[in-house]
Amino acid sequence: MDGSGKTAYCQPGGLVSAIAYAAEEKVLEVAAEDVARARALAVDKDVTRAELISALLFLSHSCLAVIDVAGCRLERAEQQLTE
């Protein structure tokens, strides 16, 4: 935190910004994979309860990570609008 209550802060266009963007893209990619896995298991007639629970846990963690990505991107968009 940078003291403002925001999760992170970095200058747009810099190295840290590029690393953050790449990490965010990976979070979104993993979330899409988790969604696909959960949907496939949901229609599998031989799926076990344990497999469904595991898929749900992965999916819920991905959702939280995507929410963080959205918040970070919103902060950057708002900052760009004020500049």
PyMOL commands that set and color helices and strands:
alter all, ss='L'
color gray80, all
select helices_A, chain A and resi 15-42+49-82
alter helices_A, ss='H'
color red, helices_A
deselect
rebuild
show_as cartoon
